[in-house]
Amino acid sequence: MRFHLPALFLGASLALSAQSSVPALDPAGLRQALKSGQWTIIEFGGPTCVPCKRMQPILGELQARFGDRVQIRNLYITEYPKEAQAHRVMVMPTQVIFDPKGREVSRHMGFWPREEFLAALAQAGLK
């Protein structure tokens, strides 16, 4: 007997695999990432936030595309609200791009379509 999974289920499994490829940080990990000398993209969100879940495949794709030139991580503001407040995060998700010196160079609130995200990365200097 052969089973055929609808495309919806296949897309869900891809989203789950991409989600697991974007690690979550704690506040100490965030501080370390920002001092790493690498481009860093942090998604401030939560594991149950629907737009955050929708972003995970895009973040995973960007990590694969840029490889070692950038580190992409999640920080769950539901677990670390003080860290979110320190970074002026008011909406889930909020994606923040930091340059290699740890300075914020771009910010977006809500779901960020892939092409717009890539354009912002290029404008920030990451190509």
Backbone as JSON, one array per atom type, in Angstrom:
{
  "sequence": "MRFHLPALFLGASLALSAQSSVPALDPAGLRQALKSGQWTIIEFGGPTCVPCKRMQPILGELQARFGDRVQIRNLYITEYPKEAQAHRVMVMPTQVIFDPKGREVSRHMGFWPREEFLAALAQAGLK",
  "N": [[0.85, -1.18, 0.0], [0.54, 2.19, -0.82], [1.13, 5.49, 0.26], [0.07, 8.8, -0.31], [1.15, 11.94, 0.38], [-0.46, 14.99, 0.85], [0.51, 18.14, -0.58], [0.45, 20.11, 1.35], [1.08, 18.8, 3.76], [3.67, 17.99, 3.16], [4.92, 20.48, 2.92], [4.66, 21.31, 5.56], [6.35, 19.52, 6.88], [8.79, 20.29, 5.81], [8.94, 22.86, 6.85], [9.14, 22.3, 9.57], [11.62, 21.0, 9.64], [13.31, 23.06, 8.83], [12.82, 24.84, 10.88], [13.97, 23.59, 13.08], [16.6, 23.88, 12.39], [17.4, 26.43, 12.94], [18.85, 27.69, 15.58], [17.88, 28.42, 18.99], [18.6, 31.04, 21.28], [19.82, 31.95, 24.55], [19.95, 34.81, 26.79], [22.75, 35.13, 27.39], [23.93, 33.75, 25.27], [23.08, 35.38, 23.18], [24.49, 37.76, 23.71], [27.08, 36.79, 23.33], [26.93, 36.06, 20.6], [26.66, 38.58, 19.43], [29.15, 39.62, 19.87], [30.77, 38.17, 18.27], [31.97, 38.91, 15.88], [30.78, 38.39, 13.5], [28.23, 38.76, 10.96], [24.97, 38.94, 12.24], [21.75, 37.7, 12.62], [18.89, 38.07, 14.4], [15.91, 36.62, 15.34], [13.42, 37.78, 17.2], [11.02, 36.25, 18.9], [8.63, 33.67, 19.33], [8.08, 30.2, 20.19], [5.49, 29.32, 19.69], [4.23, 31.22, 18.22], [2.49, 32.09, 15.36], [3.26, 33.7, 12.98], [5.99, 33.68, 13.52], [6.65, 30.99, 13.29], [6.14, 30.71, 10.58], [8.25, 32.16, 9.57], [10.48, 30.59, 10.0], [11.29, 28.65, 7.94], [12.27, 30.45, 6.02], [14.32, 31.73, 7.42], [15.97, 29.51, 7.84], [16.63, 28.91, 5.19], [18.05, 31.23, 4.5], [20.21, 30.97, 6.23], [21.43, 28.69, 5.16], [22.08, 29.69, 2.65], [23.89, 31.84, 3.14], [25.75, 30.69, 4.79], [28.73, 30.37, 6.67], [29.13, 33.08, 6.82], [27.21, 34.45, 8.17], [25.3, 34.36, 11.16], [22.29, 33.01, 12.17], [19.74, 33.27, 14.44], [17.24, 32.42, 16.93], [15.52, 34.18, 19.49], [13.57, 33.64, 22.14], [11.1, 35.61, 23.16], [9.1, 35.15, 24.92], [10.26, 33.61, 26.83], [12.38, 35.19, 27.64], [11.69, 37.99, 28.48], [12.86, 40.39, 29.46], [15.16, 40.69, 27.95], [14.05, 41.12, 25.45], [12.8, 43.56, 25.92], [15.04, 45.14, 26.41], [16.06, 45.27, 23.86], [14.17, 46.73, 22.58], [11.89, 45.43, 21.53], [8.67, 45.03, 20.4], [6.8, 43.63, 19.01], [5.89, 40.4, 17.9], [6.87, 38.34, 15.28], [10.07, 39.99, 15.55], [12.66, 40.85, 13.5], [16.08, 41.38, 13.65], [18.93, 42.76, 12.22], [22.32, 42.58, 12.72], [25.49, 44.09, 12.36], [28.96, 42.99, 11.83], [30.22, 44.21, 13.99], [28.39, 44.15, 15.96], [26.42, 46.04, 15.91], [23.15, 47.28, 15.43], [21.71, 47.25, 12.26], [19.48, 47.03, 10.74], [15.94, 46.54, 10.99], [12.92, 44.71, 11.31], [9.44, 44.25, 11.67], [7.1, 41.69, 12.22], [5.91, 39.25, 9.78], [8.39, 38.63, 7.37], [8.76, 38.77, 4.1], [10.7, 36.68, 1.96], [12.12, 37.81, -0.34], [12.08, 40.55, 0.25], [13.49, 40.5, 2.63], [16.0, 39.59, 1.73], [16.69, 41.8, 0.14], [16.94, 43.78, 2.11], [19.11, 42.75, 3.51], [21.11, 42.94, 1.56], [21.16, 45.72, 1.25], [22.1, 46.4, 3.76], [24.65, 45.52, 3.51], [25.37, 42.87, 3.34], [25.92, 40.48, 1.12]],
  "CA": [[0.0, 0.0, 0.0], [1.32, 3.41, -0.95], [0.44, 6.68, 0.74], [0.46, 10.06, -0.93], [0.93, 13.06, 1.28], [-0.76, 16.25, 0.17], [1.6, 19.13, -0.54], [0.36, 20.83, 2.61], [1.84, 18.05, 4.75], [5.08, 18.06, 2.78], [5.38, 21.81, 3.31], [4.76, 21.36, 7.02], [7.55, 18.81, 7.3], [9.92, 21.14, 5.46], [8.97, 23.96, 7.81], [9.64, 21.78, 10.84], [13.05, 20.74, 9.54], [13.99, 24.36, 8.81], [12.69, 25.44, 12.19], [14.93, 23.0, 13.98], [17.94, 24.25, 11.98], [17.69, 27.78, 13.43], [18.9, 27.52, 17.03], [17.42, 29.46, 19.91], [19.62, 31.51, 22.21], [19.46, 32.59, 25.8], [20.59, 36.13, 26.77], [24.21, 35.02, 27.33], [24.24, 33.37, 23.9], [22.88, 36.57, 22.34], [25.64, 38.64, 23.93], [28.22, 36.14, 22.68], [26.74, 36.17, 19.15], [26.88, 39.96, 19.0], [30.58, 39.89, 19.99], [31.47, 37.14, 17.49], [32.62, 39.45, 14.69], [30.03, 37.94, 12.33], [26.88, 39.25, 10.77], [24.05, 38.17, 13.08], [20.33, 38.0, 12.48], [18.13, 37.51, 15.52], [14.46, 36.76, 15.31], [12.81, 37.84, 18.53], [9.68, 35.71, 18.69], [8.24, 32.61, 20.26], [7.9, 28.91, 19.53], [4.1, 29.07, 19.33], [3.77, 32.37, 17.43], [2.27, 31.64, 13.99], [4.16, 34.35, 12.03], [7.36, 33.23, 13.83], [6.78, 29.67, 12.67], [6.2, 30.91, 9.12], [9.56, 32.72, 9.25], [11.56, 29.63, 10.2], [11.87, 28.15, 6.68], [13.01, 31.53, 5.38], [15.56, 31.88, 8.18], [16.79, 28.34, 7.54], [17.13, 29.07, 3.82], [19.07, 32.27, 4.53], [21.4, 30.4, 6.89], [22.07, 27.81, 4.18], [22.59, 30.52, 1.56], [25.03, 32.66, 3.55], [26.72, 29.82, 5.46], [29.51, 30.87, 7.8], [29.23, 34.54, 6.82], [26.17, 35.01, 9.03], [24.65, 33.43, 12.08], [20.88, 33.34, 12.33], [19.29, 32.65, 15.68], [15.98, 32.84, 17.54], [15.48, 34.44, 20.92], [12.15, 33.56, 22.48], [10.8, 36.68, 24.11], [8.22, 34.61, 25.96], [11.16, 33.09, 27.88], [13.33, 36.24, 28.06], [11.05, 39.29, 28.2], [13.76, 41.51, 29.75], [16.05, 40.84, 26.79], [13.24, 41.73, 24.4], [12.62, 44.96, 26.29], [16.34, 45.8, 26.23], [16.24, 45.47, 22.41], [13.01, 47.5, 22.12], [11.02, 44.57, 20.75], [7.28, 45.2, 20.83], [5.95, 42.81, 18.16], [6.43, 39.09, 17.54], [8.32, 38.37, 15.42], [10.88, 41.12, 15.12], [13.96, 40.41, 13.03], [17.08, 42.45, 13.75], [20.19, 42.46, 11.57], [23.46, 43.22, 13.38], [26.72, 43.99, 11.58], [29.99, 42.24, 12.56], [30.6, 44.9, 15.24], [27.29, 44.01, 16.91], [25.53, 47.2, 15.82], [21.92, 47.08, 14.67], [21.71, 47.97, 10.99], [18.15, 46.95, 10.15], [14.92, 45.93, 11.86], [11.63, 44.5, 10.68], [8.45, 43.68, 12.58], [6.11, 40.86, 11.56], [6.41, 38.32, 8.77], [9.26, 39.31, 6.42], [8.9, 37.96, 2.89], [12.07, 36.34, 1.61], [12.75, 38.77, -1.26], [12.28, 41.81, 0.98], [14.55, 40.21, 3.59], [17.25, 39.59, 0.96], [16.97, 43.18, -0.26], [17.42, 44.48, 3.3], [20.46, 42.24, 3.8], [22.01, 43.55, 0.57], [21.28, 47.14, 1.58], [22.93, 46.49, 4.96], [26.03, 45.21, 3.14], [25.58, 41.43, 3.31], [25.49, 40.01, -0.21]],
  "C": [[0.89, 1.24, 0.0], [0.51, 4.61, -0.49], [0.97, 7.9, 0.0], [0.12, 11.17, 0.04], [0.59, 14.3, 0.47], [0.4, 17.23, 0.34], [1.61, 19.91, 0.77], [1.19, 20.12, 3.68], [3.33, 18.07, 4.43], [5.67, 19.4, 3.16], [5.55, 21.94, 4.81], [6.01, 20.65, 7.48], [8.8, 19.6, 6.95], [10.06, 22.28, 6.45], [9.52, 23.49, 9.14], [11.14, 21.53, 10.76], [13.82, 22.06, 9.51], [13.94, 25.0, 10.18], [13.75, 24.88, 13.14], [16.36, 23.38, 13.6], [18.33, 25.65, 12.42], [17.67, 27.73, 14.95], [18.34, 28.71, 17.8], [18.54, 29.78, 20.89], [19.0, 31.92, 23.53], [20.17, 33.95, 25.8], [22.12, 36.09, 26.7], [24.66, 34.65, 25.91], [24.08, 34.54, 22.94], [24.07, 37.51, 22.49], [26.89, 38.09, 23.23], [28.12, 36.27, 21.15], [27.06, 37.58, 18.66], [28.35, 40.37, 19.13], [31.41, 38.98, 19.1], [32.25, 37.67, 16.3], [31.96, 39.01, 13.39], [28.75, 38.75, 12.19], [25.96, 38.35, 11.59], [22.64, 38.65, 12.81], [19.62, 37.3, 13.62], [16.65, 37.71, 15.23], [13.98, 36.68, 16.74], [11.37, 37.39, 18.34], [9.35, 34.68, 19.75], [7.95, 31.32, 19.51], [6.46, 28.62, 19.13], [3.48, 30.19, 18.49], [3.67, 31.95, 15.95], [3.17, 32.36, 12.98], [5.63, 33.94, 12.26], [7.61, 31.88, 13.19], [6.89, 29.79, 11.15], [7.56, 31.46, 8.69], [10.66, 31.66, 9.28], [12.12, 29.03, 8.91], [12.69, 29.21, 5.95], [14.35, 31.72, 6.09], [16.51, 30.72, 7.9], [17.4, 28.43, 6.15], [18.24, 30.12, 3.77], [20.35, 31.76, 5.18], [22.16, 29.51, 5.91], [22.73, 28.64, 3.07], [23.87, 31.26, 1.94], [26.09, 31.87, 4.32], [27.4, 30.48, 6.64], [29.63, 32.39, 7.85], [28.22, 35.2, 7.74], [25.69, 33.93, 9.99], [23.23, 33.92, 12.31], [20.37, 32.55, 13.52], [17.91, 33.19, 16.07], [16.26, 33.21, 18.99], [14.01, 34.54, 21.28], [11.82, 34.58, 23.57], [9.81, 36.23, 25.18], [9.05, 34.06, 27.12], [12.06, 34.18, 28.45], [12.75, 37.62, 27.78], [11.95, 40.49, 28.49], [14.71, 41.77, 28.59], [15.3, 41.51, 25.64], [13.06, 43.23, 24.68], [13.92, 45.74, 26.07], [16.61, 46.09, 24.75], [15.04, 46.15, 21.77], [12.08, 46.7, 21.21], [9.61, 44.69, 21.29], [6.32, 44.31, 20.06], [6.67, 41.48, 17.91], [5.98, 38.74, 16.14], [8.9, 39.73, 15.04], [12.23, 40.57, 14.73], [14.9, 41.61, 13.08], [18.37, 41.95, 13.12], [21.27, 43.28, 12.27], [24.69, 43.04, 12.5], [27.78, 43.25, 12.4], [30.48, 42.92, 13.84], [29.49, 44.84, 16.28], [26.32, 45.17, 16.91], [24.3, 46.85, 14.99], [21.97, 47.91, 13.41], [20.36, 47.93, 10.3], [17.23, 46.2, 11.1], [13.63, 45.81, 11.07], [10.7, 43.86, 11.69], [7.41, 42.9, 11.77], [6.75, 39.88, 10.59], [7.19, 39.1, 7.72], [9.42, 38.43, 5.19], [10.36, 37.84, 2.46], [12.76, 37.38, 0.73], [13.01, 40.11, -0.59], [13.41, 41.66, 1.99], [15.9, 40.25, 2.88], [17.65, 40.99, 0.53], [17.52, 43.98, 0.93], [18.83, 44.04, 3.67], [21.47, 42.87, 2.83], [22.23, 45.03, 0.88], [22.18, 47.33, 2.81], [24.4, 46.17, 4.68], [26.35, 43.73, 3.11], [25.02, 40.88, 2.0], [25.93, 38.6, -0.46]]
}
